[in-house]
Amino acid sequence: MRVNIKVTRITLTPSLRTYIKDKLVRPLEKLLKKDDAAMLNIELELTTRHHKKGKVWRAETNLSVGRKLLRAEHFGEDPHEVIDLVEEEITRELKRFKSKRQTITRRGGRLVKDRLRRIKKK
C-alpha cells in the first residue's frame, strides 16, 4: 500500500508522523491483502491561523482500492482526536466494502453450483 501524507498550515513533527502511521496505516494494512493495489492519501490541516479554540483541525483520508474510492473526513479540536475519528470511519467503510465483495463472490458461486445441479438432474 502506498501512503501519501499532506499537511496544511502546520509542520509535520516526527511524533505526529508516527502517530498517523500507528493509528491509520498499520490497521488498514492488516485489513488489506498484500496483492491489493491500494493507495492511501491522508491530509491533516489546521483550518485557520487565528482561531485557537473549537473545531479547527481537519483530517481527510482517501483510500483507493482498485477502482473503488473510500473516503472519510472529520473536524475536531485536537489533531489526535481527528485522526482517531477518521481511522474509525475509514476502517468501517473498508470492512463494509470487503464484506460486500465477498458476498457478491459467494452469490456467483451459488449460482454456478445451482446450475451444475440442474444439469446433473437432466
C-alpha positions in Angstrom: 0.0 0.0 0.0 1.3 3.4 -1.0 0.8 6.2 1.6 0.9 10.0 1.0 0.7 12.4 3.9 0.0 16.0 3.3 -0.2 18.7 6.0 -1.5 22.3 5.6 -0.7 25.3 7.8 1.4 23.1 10.2 4.7 21.3 10.2 4.7 17.5 10.4 6.6 16.5 13.5 8.1 13.1 13.8 5.8 12.2 16.7 2.7 13.2 14.7 4.0 11.2 11.7 4.5 8.1 13.9 1.0 8.6 15.4 -0.5 8.7 11.9 1.4 5.5 10.9 0.4 3.7 14.1 -3.3 4.7 14.1 -4.1 4.8 10.4 -1.7 2.9 8.2 -1.0 -0.2 10.2 -4.6 -1.2 10.9 -5.5 -0.6 7.2 -2.6 -2.7 6.1 -3.8 -5.6 8.3 -7.2 -5.4 6.6 -5.9 -5.3 3.1 -4.4 -8.1 1.2 -0.8 -7.9 0.1 -1.8 -8.1 -3.6 -4.4 -5.4 -3.4 -3.3 -2.3 -5.3 -4.2 0.3 -2.6 -3.2 4.0 -2.2 -3.9 6.0 0.9 -3.9 9.8 0.9 -4.0 11.5 4.3 -4.4 15.2 4.7 -4.2 16.9 8.1 -5.0 20.6 8.2 -5.3 23.5 10.6 -8.3 25.2 9.1 -7.5 28.7 10.4 -4.4 30.5 11.7 -6.0 32.9 14.1 -8.6 30.7 15.9 -7.2 28.6 18.7 -10.4 27.0 20.1 -13.2 25.0 18.6 -13.1 22.6 15.7 -10.1 24.0 13.9 -8.4 20.7 12.9 -9.5 18.7 9.8 -8.4 15.3 8.7 -9.3 13.6 5.4 -8.4 10.2 4.1 -8.9 8.8 0.6 -8.3 5.1 0.2 -8.2 3.8 -3.4 -8.7 0.0 -3.6 -8.6 -0.9 -7.2 -11.3 1.3 -8.8 -13.2 1.9 -5.6 -12.5 5.1 -3.6 -13.3 5.1 0.2 -13.3 8.5 1.8 -13.5 9.9 5.4 -13.3 13.4 6.7 -13.7 14.8 10.2 -13.3 18.1 12.1 -12.2 18.3 15.7 -10.4 20.2 18.4 -7.2 18.2 18.5 -5.1 16.5 15.8 -5.0 13.2 17.6 -8.8 13.2 18.1 -9.4 13.9 14.4 -7.0 11.1 13.4 -8.8 8.7 15.7 -12.2 9.6 14.2 -11.1 9.3 10.6 -9.5 5.9 11.4 -12.7 4.6 12.8 -14.7 5.7 9.8 -12.3 4.5 7.1 -11.9 1.1 8.8 -15.7 0.8 9.0 -16.0 1.6 5.2 -13.2 -0.8 4.3 -14.8 -3.7 6.2 -18.2 -3.0 4.6 -16.6 -2.9 1.1 -14.7 -6.1 1.7 -17.8 -7.9 3.0 -19.8 -6.7 0.1 -17.2 -8.0 -2.3 -17.2 -11.4 -0.6 -21.0 -11.6 -0.7 -21.0 -11.0 -4.5 -18.4 -13.7 -5.0 -20.4 -16.2 -2.9 -23.6 -15.3 -4.7 -21.9 -16.0 -8.0 -20.6 -19.3 -6.7 -24.0 -20.4 -5.5 -25.4 -19.6 -9.0 -22.8 -21.8 -10.7 -23.3 -24.6 -8.2 -27.1 -24.5 -8.7 -26.8 -24.6 -12.5 -24.5 -27.6 -12.3 -27.0 -29.4 -10.1 -29.8 -28.7 -12.6 -27.6 -30.0 -15.5 -26.9 -33.3 -13.5 -30.7 -33.8 -12.8 -31.5 -33.8 -16.6 
